Amino acid sequence: MLSRELRKYISTIIEPCGEGRNLVVMLKPSTKNTVIEKVTSRLEEIIVQTKVMTKGYYRGIEITIYSSGKLLLKNVRSREIGERILAELLQ
């Protein structure tokens, strides 16, 4: 269950099947641009930055930010840890 704070920004979190523990985060259209700016500014290292996406690292987790309003968190140990990281990024 998403915290009250995260529900302001996030519409859905999906845990896809497959290799590794990844989370796909769908942002609310009304707050998408704010979230993209906040998350991008808090990345510790940016690997790639284009008009369509930004990829970087925060606390050892690879985060891809898409301009469409989707975030991909790669190799997160659990959904709870992913939600804690999102809360830190969105403070």
Secondary structure, DSSP 8 states (H G I E B T S, - for coil): ---HHHHTTEEEEE---SSS--EEEEE-TTTHHHHHHHHHHH-SEEEEE-SSEEEEEETTEEEEEETTTEEEEES-S-HHHHHHHHHHHT-
